[in-house]
Amino acid sequence: MNNLIDKLTFEHDLSNEEFIQIIETNEYDEELHLTADKIRREIYGDKVFVRGLIEFTNYCKNNCYYCGIRRDNKKAVRYRLSKDQILKCCNEGYELGFRTFVLQGGEDPYYNDNLMVEIVSSICHNYPDCAITLSLGEKSKDSYKAFYEAGANRYLLRHETASLEHYRKLHPEDMSLENRKQCLFNLKEIGYQVGSGFMVGSPYQTKENLIEDLRFLQKLKPDMIGIGPYITHEETPFSNQKSGNVELTLRLLSILRLMFPYVLLPSTTALGTLHKNGRELGLKAGANVLMPNLSPVNVR
């Protein structure tokens, strides 16, 4: 096993068979995490990058089978933040020392291109020393370009699964994995710093699916990779499925740090949801980003 960790550290890659071996084996997790932490410290020291997350809408036109804000969840308490409310969140975050704001929401048609450009431009004008990250889902290339020209620097779009067979088990027929992947390459072409990633332990996921995710990320070469354990939501078709595994998520975080030494790697909220020290464990496994929630308390 030591040889696999050494190979991954120096070559940043393994064969599919070796990836399966390291993914399935927990006996040497401690060494894997220590090695990933060492590499992170060599590159970034002990810095943890903090991003202020503003979840500005939980409306979504999509009906993904795993997601609690899916269109058909009639029990979801929906909300939308106005531009002024979003700017207030930014102001509070700025006073706390945040210099990156992440605007995240479902695919909500209410926030058309003109409104998003207005919001992004206002944040850029009020906080010119801050980076603006968007996470709005799949849009046209022209929309992405408009947001970029308005001042957005980064875009987060997790591919969730790179396997077409697995994708079809998680999404309705009107959604397309090909389009989602194309969106990521469009974003890179425009000039965004791009973040992608996947769920760990989502229903029907296999070890081979996880390897497809790693291979897709090798092709994409994102600036940021966000992974987290799948969390079961009772108002979805997967309400009887098990949530993902924290241990496997931590193992994959370390693998990603060794594959992509310079990548920004968040320790996600989902880790903290499934384990009381989940985010701390993520940082010890090679992660170096946290995203505290700046949204108004009443909508969190």
RALIN-V164694 format. One record per run of one state. SS is the DSSP state (@ for helix, = for strand, . for the rest). FROM is the first residue (numbers start at 1). LEN is the number of residues. If there is no record, write none. Layout:
# RALIN-V164694
SS|FROM|LEN + SS|FROM|LEN
This chain:
# RALIN-V164694
.|1|1 + @|2|10 + .|12|4 + @|16|9 + .|25|4 + @|29|16 + .|45|4 + =|49|2 + .|51|1 + =|52|6 + .|58|22 + =|80|1 + .|81|2 + @|83|14 + .|97|3 + =|100|6 + .|106|7 + @|113|14 + .|127|4 + =|131|5 + .|136|5 + @|141|10 + .|151|3 + =|154|3 + .|157|3 + =|160|1 + .|161|3 + @|164|7 + .|171|6 + @|177|14 + .|191|2 + =|193|4 + .|197|1 + =|198|3 + .|201|6 + @|207|14 + .|221|3 + =|224|2 + .|226|2 + =|228|2 + .|230|16 + @|246|14 + .|260|4 + =|264|3 + .|267|2 + @|269|6 + .|275|3 + @|278|7 + .|285|4 + =|289|2 + .|291|2 + =|293|1 + .|294|3 + @|297|3 + .|300|1
